[in-house]
Amino acid sequence: MRKILLTIFASIVVTLSGIGLSFAQDDSGVPDLTPIELQLCSYRAGQDQADYDKAVDKMSQWMDANDAEPYAAWRLQSLFTGTRTGFDFIYIGAWASGTSMGKDMTQYFSTAGDAIAAANKAADCGNSQMYTSLNVKESDGDGTGDFVLTVTDCTVADGRTTRDAIGALREYGAYRDATGSPGGMWAWFPTYGDGDADFNFKLASSYSSLEAFGNYFQWNRDTQGYIKRSELFDGLLSCDVARAYTGDTLVNTLPAG
């Protein structure tokens, strides 16, 4: 659990080319970027989801007992993922800020030995990556319970910039909002641990339930939203076929909203 390389402590300075004023900003004018961790996990021999859930309980108990920094974690399992196999689930963790992440990880690695041992016994989550997340369309979920997440790898065309791409994503998000489309969207930029990445960012879209996931499909058909997306992305952004996962919330103490 939270078995991300300790070297990410060194800095939360993000050197992502193209990040600019089209990104969401807070009142200080700073882009609203948050750190997330992704881990590809496989259950160890003789272990299963129930054993991992017990490890999650230990982590939750540690968080309660130690007044831990706000943190959320979700587990993704394959729904439509094609040939991308070789793991049992994807673990996603998120903090409210880099400062909170640093405090939390320092406290976790130094005092949560029992929880760490339980997680390592239940699953091998050795493939750890850190991404910098930018929300481009607000979710209609509350970050708890079960949900569906789709993820596609996107590449910006030569001669265009990430700023251009985020602007197009925001326009597409506004179109979805105006026409009643469910779901949220995030751009995830590889930051640590994914040096072989052959894309600029992952586009993640969430749906608050399987029903909402189906409603998005129907919205796409009824409004021909795919045409709007094609118009905005043509000559700017190419994305591969999305993978779809069902997700469940392991823990969430992040502030609401």
C-alpha positions, 0 to 999 in steps of 0.5 A, spaced: 500 500 500 502 506 497 508 502 495 511 508 491 518 510 490 521 514 496 525 518 491 518 522 489 519 525 496 525 529 493 521 534 489 514 536 487 516 541 482 513 539 476 517 540 469 511 538 464 512 542 458 506 546 455 502 547 462 500 554 462 494 559 463 489 554 460 489 550 466 485 551 472 487 555 477 486 557 484 486 565 486 493 565 486 493 564 479 497 557 480 494 551 476 490 546 480 495 540 479 494 534 484 499 528 485 496 521 484 499 514 485 498 508 480 500 501 482 499 495 478 497 489 483 497 482 483 495 478 489 500 473 492 499 466 492 494 464 497 491 471 497 485 474 494 481 480 495 478 479 502 485 478 504 487 485 501 481 488 504 483 486 511 490 490 509 486 496 507 482 496 514 489 496 517 491 502 513 484 505 515 485 504 522 492 507 522 489 513 519 484 514 524 489 513 530 494 517 527 490 523 524 493 522 518 493 527 512 487 527 507 488 521 502 483 517 498 484 510 494 481 506 489 481 499 486 480 498 479 478 491 476 478 490 468 471 491 465 473 492 458 481 492 457 482 487 451 489 484 451 492 489 457 492 483 462 498 481 467 495 484 473 489 483 478 487 490 479 490 497 479 491 501 485 490 509 485 491 513 491 490 521 491 492 527 495 490 534 496 497 537 495 504 535 494 505 538 501 500 533 504 503 528 500 510 529 503 507 529 510 503 523 509 508 519 506 513 521 511 508 519 517 506 512 513 513 509 512 515 511 519 510 509 523 505 504 519 509 498 519 503 493 520 499 496 515 505 496 510 506 488 512 499 486 511 499 490 504 505 487 502 503 480 504 496 480 500 499 483 494 505 485 490 504 492 487 511 493 485 509 497 479 509 504 481 508 510 478 506 518 480 502 522 475 500 529 476 492 530 475 488 536 472 481 536 473 478 538 466 470 536 467 467 536 474 465 529 476 458 527 478 460 522 483 462 524 490 469 520 490 466 514 494 462 507 493 463 504 486 464 507 479 467 506 472 473 509 470 475 509 462 483 511 461 486 512 454 493 515 452 493 521 448 499 524 444 499 532 442 500 533 434 507 535 432 507 543 432 501 543 437 502 544 445 499 541 451 496 548 452 492 547 446 490 540 448 487 542 454 483 548 451 480 543 447 478 538 452 475 544 456 471 546 450 469 538 450 467 538 457 463 544 457 459 541 451 458 535 455 455 539 461 451 543 456 448 537 453 447 533 459 453 528 459 454 524 465 461 523 468 468 527 469 474 528 466 482 528 468 488 529 464 494 525 468 501 527 466 507 522 467 511 525 472 515 519 476 516 512 474 514 512 467 520 514 463 518 509 457 511 513 456 510 514 449 504 519 450 503 526 453 498 524 458 492 519 460 485 522 459 481 519 465 473 519 465 469 517 471 462 515 471 458 514 478 455 507 476 455 502 471 448 505 469 451 512 468 457 509 464 451 506 459 448 513 459 454 516 457 454 511 451 447 513 449 448 520 450 454 520 445 449 516 440 443 521 441 447 528 441 452 525 436 458 527 441 463 523 438 462 528 432 464 534 436 470 531 439 472 529 433 472 536 430 476 539 437 481 533 437 482 533 429 489 535 427 491 536 435 490 530 439 490 523 438 488 518 443 488 510 443 482 505 444 480 507 451 480 501 457 474 501 462 475 499 469 470 498 475 472 501 481 471 501 488 473 506 494 478 503 499 478 509 503 477 517 502 478 522 507 479 528 502 475 534 503 468 534 500 468 538 493 
